[in-house]
Amino acid sequence: MSDEPDAHAAAGQVNRLLDQLRSGPDPRAALVAEELVRCLVRLYGAGLERIMATVGADHGRDLAADPLVESLLLVHDLHPLDVDARIRRALDRIPAGSASGTAEYLGIDGDGVVRVRMTGGRGCADRSLRQAITTAVRDAAPETTGVEFDVAAAPPVLLQISRRPAGLVDAGP
């Protein structure tokens, strides 16, 4: 649906408008606008908290499946899934064909750094997968502080160093 609001675009617009007020002739206008935004966020947060309490955990997870609703729940720390579940879900959503390689979630440390083991990626595909993982983690768990990668060594290539035995047929690719 093309009329759906884009949460990132709306947040960017709010920041641009506040910046315009800050650079204007009346610095009090920016302070008033910032306080207005804080009040609205608290008001909407209280409403969302009541909604989540009313619908319960199962329906809350259904609501959080919508990206716009999920972003609002994250802002208000009301997401029904814990950080580990959100990160696992985000990594599972990375399309397998988007880059060669796989990602395994290893956990999150006390400083909020997410650890991911990568296997199979090489060169540009490796960078592409790292970027996809970093973006997915940041979007799913904005409270994290970064992503560290453990790169699993590729298994050694088995090279045939002698003649193929007679009668052995190559199955091909």
Buried (B, 14 or more C-beta within 10 A) or exposed (E): EEEEEEBEEEEEEEEEEBEEBEEEEEEEBBEEBEEEBEEEEEEEBEEBBEBBEEBEEEEBBEBBEEEEBBBBBBBBEBBBBEBEBBBBBBBEEBEEEEBBBBBEBEEBEEEEEBBBEBBBBEEEBBEBBBEBBBEBBBBBBEEBEEBEBEBBEEEEEEEEEEEEEEEEEEEEE
